Amino acid sequence: MAVISNKMWNVLVVLLISSYGSCLDVCEEKDVTSCVSRGVSFIESHISKENNPSNEQFLLNIETARSSYQPKDIKNCSIYKNVYRSDLAPFKGGIAKNTIQSVYDRGTKYQIINHKLYREKECMYPARCSGVEHFILKVIKKIPNLELVLNTRDWPQVSKHYSEPKPVFSFSKTDGYYDIMYPAWSFWDGGPAISLYPKGLGRWDLHRKQIAREADLWPWERKKSVAFFRGSRTSSERDPLILLSRERPDLVDAQYTKNQAWKSDEDTLYVPAATEVPLESHCHYKYLFNFRGVAASFRFKHLFLCRSLVFHVGDEWMEFFYYPMLPWIHYIPVRSTATKEEIRSLIEFAKNNDEIAQKIAQEGYDFIWNHLRMKDIQCYWRSLLKNYAKLIKYDIVRDPKLQEITNV
């Protein structure tokens, strides 16, 4: 019998309880010695015996995460309430008119007056404005009068290092910004445009169905035990995975594709650019890597729908729905500065501990499927705007330069 350390024994208890029901379900002997013996045999059959210090550390990370994790049976978007509360907290003293005026140049000006939506005539990215307006119009009957500045650029606008709090709405940020996060336009329209999605990645409602349908055709046991990634080289953080793929094609299939900035093979690390791969085809692989782009990655939420294990690289860039998702519970975290060797260890850990990997993959899928529905997006917009409106300290007067936005 292999020797199980005290730390590994703690993992046994967690796995027995969380994955296979109560201890009594697994072991009913009155003789404690017999019960322990059976427990050790059980854990040895489900955890790799490979003598690898990294494996034990990864298991401890999972144990620690699970010991404090309480799944929430919440049927609406209140699972995200701490996100908008945190974003609005710097403005608890109220938002004055001159404060809003000071950020007019940071985005597109909107007003809601008597449940009608008004916007500047010009929008920097029309499809992005359209994607946002779709949801605002869905909830506008419940929104009081307000005025806001909405940033449709990729980058947040109000740095904590150079500015006092100012209310600019942005889809993504790091902890170094005061921006107020809103659900990205790409839930409906205006996502990244590539050859496979020439009008931009959008219609989350349709992608949910299409990708989930493909996942049904590729259950866990049918998926390829290979880590997969396709994307352009927007950051050098992606390089170690690409280079590992060239050394270990049995372990990783990761290649760079072209983007608008592509000029030569230098932009794909001196290998011709690969063709783009539909989101549905990602479901053919057990392990999927997510990297940030300029800001948070639009692909992140889609990957979970495959019921594959998501390796999420970096933890700085956030969207509103990231916060309740937990490393080692819903995905495998990877340092943004991870080396090829670190990445290899993580992938091999997943391969050597298949049931644990599948459980995390399922937890990630369950969260996205149950808590990131279109009605959750609408609910978040409604909650965010109603709470934001309470902070406005001046009467909203219709700006005649703005045009009304309707469903038409």
N, C-alpha and C positions, 0 to 999 in steps of 0.2 A: 504494500500500500504506500502511495506517495505521501510524504509528510506535508501536512497543511498547517501553515503558520496561524497564529492568533488572528492576524489581520484578515487572512483568507477565510478563517472560520466565521468572522463577522459578515463577510460577503455571502457565505452560505446561508446565513439566517435571512439576510435581506432578499436573496434570490428565492428562497423557499416561500417566503411570505408574499413577495410582490408578484412573482411569476407563476407560482404553482399552488396558491391558496394557503391556508393556515398550516402550521406545523403538524397539527393533528391529521390534516388531510394526507400528509406525506408519511408520517411516522406515528403509529399508535401504540408502540410497545410501552409497557409500564417500566421496563428495565431501561434506565437512562443510558447505560453503556451500549445496549443494542441500538437504541435510537441514534446515538452519536455515530456509531459505526455505520449505520445505514445512511445517515446524513452525509458523512464523508464520502462514502461510495457514490452517493447521488451527485454531490458537487464535483467529484472527480470525473464523472461521466459527462458533465456539462461545461466544465471549464478546462481550457488548454493546460496540459501538464508541462508545457515548455518552460524551461528554467530561464525566464526572461524578466529582469527587474521591472521593465516597463509595463509588462502585463499586469503585475501585481499593483503597480501604481494606478494604472487605468481602472482596475477593479475597485480600488479604494476610492477613486474619484466617483465612480458610479454609486458605491455604497454611501458615501457622504451626501451626494445629491439626493438619493432616494430616502435617506433617513429623515430629511426635513421636507420632503415633497408631499403635498396634499392635493390630489387632483380635485379640481373645482367643477361641480355639476351646475354650471351656470348656462342659462338658456338665452341670454342676451349679451350685449356688449359691455356689461358692467365689469367683466373680467379686465377691461382696459381702463377703468375709471381712474386708477392712480396715474396713468400716463398723462391724460389731459389735466388732471389736478396739479401734477408736478410742473407741467409746461406753463400753466396759468398762474402758478404761485408767485412768481416775481412781480405780477401785476395786481396783487391782492389789494393794493391801495387805490386801485382804479386807473383807468386809462383816459387821459385828457385829450382834447382835440389837437393841441399842438404836438403831442407825442405821436399821434397817427400821422399828422402832416409831415413830421420829420422823416418818415420812412416811405413817403409816396414814391420815391425813386428806387425803392428796393423790390418792387413787384408791380402787380396789377391791382388797381383800386376797385373794390366792390362795395356796393351798398345793398342792404335789404331794408325796404321801407314798405310797410303795410303788406307784407308777404309777397312782395315782388322783388325780383333780382335785377340789379343794375351793375354795369361794368364799363370801364373805359372802352372806347371804340377799338383801340389797338391792343392786341395781346401778343406778347413776344412769341409765344408758341400756341397758335390757335387750337391745335388738337389737345394740348394739355389743358387749356382753359375749358374746352368742351368736356373733357373727362371729369373735371372738377364740378362743372355746372350741372352735369347730369345728376349727381348726388345731392347737391344743394337744392335743386328744384324738387327733388323727391321729398324733402323734409321741410320745405320753406313755409308751409302752412303752420308749422309749430315754432317758427323762429321769430323772435321780436326784432325790432329795428336795430340795425348795427351797421358798422363800417369796418372794413378790414383791408389789409394789403396782403396779397397772395403772391408768393414767389414761385414762379414756374421754372426757374433755373434748377440745375442739378445741385448746386452748392447753397448751403444756408447762408444767411446774411448778417446776423447780429452776433458777433464774437464777444464772449465774456471777457476777453483779454483787452479789448479796445473800446468797449461801449457799455453804457448802462443798459438795463433791460428796455427793449423796444419790441412791440408786438408785430412781428412779421411771420406769416404762415409759410412753412416749408415742409416738404414731404419727408425729408431725411436730415439728420444732424448727428453730431457727436455731443458729448457732455460739455464741450467747450463753447456751446452756442445757446442763446436765449430763444431761438426760433420756436414757434409753436407748431408741432407736427400735425399734419392732416393726412388722411388716406390718399395715397398717390393717385394721380390722374389715370395711371395705367390700369386701375381696376376696371375702367371703362374704355379709355381711349388714350392715344398719344404716347404709348410706350415706345421702346427702342425699335427703330425700323431697320430690319435686315432683309435679305433676299427672301427668306421664308415668310416674313411678316412685313411686306413692303409698306403697309399702312400703319405699322407700329403695333407693338404688342399691347393688346387690350382685351376687353371682354372676358374678365375673370370668370364670369358665370359660365361661359362656354368652355373655357379651358379647364375648369373644374370637372366638367362632365367628360370632356374628351380624354384628358389625362387619366382620370380615374377609370375610365373604360379600358384604356390600354393597360393600366396596372392590373386589372382583373385578368387580362390575357397573359400577363407575365407575373405570376405569383412568386414569392420569395424563392422557392425551390427551383424555379425555372430560370431565374435571373442569372446573368454571368457574374461570377465572383471576381469582378474587376472594378477598380475605381475609374470613373468616367468624368471627363470635362471637355467641353468645346466652348471657346470664346476668344475674343480678341485680347491683345496684350495691352490692356488699359493700365496695368500696374505690374511692376516687376515682382510683386508678391506671388504672382502666378508661376514664375519661372521654375522654382524647384520641382513643382509637380510635373511640368512639361518635360524637364530634363530627366526626372525619375522615370517617366514613361518611356523615354528613349533607351534607358538602361534596363528597365524591367517591364517590357510590354506584357508579360504574363500577369503583372500586378496592376498596371495602370494603362489606360487608354486616354491620353490627354494631349490635345493638339490646339494650336492657335489658328484662329480664322482671321479673315480680313475685317477691318472696320473702315470708317471714312478716312481715318488718318493714315492708313496703310500706304507705304511708299515702295518698300522692297522687302526681300526675304529677311533683311536685318530686323524688321518689325515682327517677325515670327521666329526669331532665333535661328536664322539661316536654314530654315526648312520651308518648302513651299506651303502656302496657307492651305489649311484643310477646308473642306466644305462644311457648311453649317448643318446642324442636326435638329430635326423637329423636337419640341419638348416631349412629345409622346414617346419618342425613341429612347429617351433617357431611362424609361421604365424597364429597359432590357438589362439594366445593370444594378447590382446590389448597392454600390457605393457611389454617391454623387457629391462632387465638390462644388461649393459655393464660395465665390470671391466677391469682394466689393468691386464696384466700378469706379466712377468718379465719386459717387457717394454710395448709398446702399444699393444692393443688386436687385433688379426687378425679377430675376429668375428664382430668387430664394423660395418664395411661397410655392412656386410651381413644382419644385423638386420633391417636396414632401408628398405630393399627390401620387407619386409613383410607388409609395410604400417602400422606398429604398432608404438606406441609411445615409443621412446628409452629414457631410463633413463641412462645418461652417468655419471659414478662415477669417480671423480677426473679430474683435468685438467692439470696435469704436463706432462704426456707422450703424445707425438704427432707423427703423421705421416704427410707427406706433405699435404694431402688433408683435414686435420682437420681444418686448419687455416681459410678458408672462411665460415666454418660452425659455427653457432652462437647459444649459449644457449638461451632457451626460444623461439627461432625461429624454429630451426631444431630438437632440443631435449630438454629434461628436465635435467638440471645439478644437480648433487648430490655431496656433499662434500665427499672427500675420508675418512673423519673421522665421517661421519654421523652416528647418533645413530638409534636404531630401531624406536624411536618415530619420528625422522625427516623423515625417509623413509616412515613410515606409513602415515604421513601428506601429503607427496607428492603424494603417490598413491591414497589416498582418495580425494585429490584435483582433480586429473585426473578423478576419477570415478564420482565426483560430477559436473564436468564441461566437459561433454562428447564431446560437439562440439568443444571446445577449444582444447582438447586433440587430437581429430581427425585432426584438422587443422595443428597442429604442426607435427603430424605423416606424413601427406601428404607433408608438406614442406620438411621434412627430406628425404622422398622417392624421391621427385622431384629433390632435389639437387644431390643425389647419382646417380639416373638414368640418369640425363642429363649431369652431370659433371665428372662422374667417369666411363666412357666407356673405352674399350680397346684402342681406338684411343686417348683418353685423356692421358692414361698412356704412350703411345708411344710419344705423343706430349711433355709430361713433360720431358721424358728422352732426347729427341732431344734438347729442350730448355736448359735444365740443362747442358748437355755435351758441347753444342756450347758455352755457356757463360763461363763455366769452362775452356775450351780450350783457350779462350782469355787471361786468367790469367797466362798461362804457359810461363815462361821467358827463356826457353832453348829449343834447338832443340832436338826432340825425336829421339833417336837412338835405333834401334831394339836390344832388349836383347835376345841373342841366347838361353838363358835358358827357355824362354817362348815358349809355343806351340800355334799354330794357332787354333782358335775356329771357327767352321763353323756351318751351319744350319743342316748338316748331323747328 
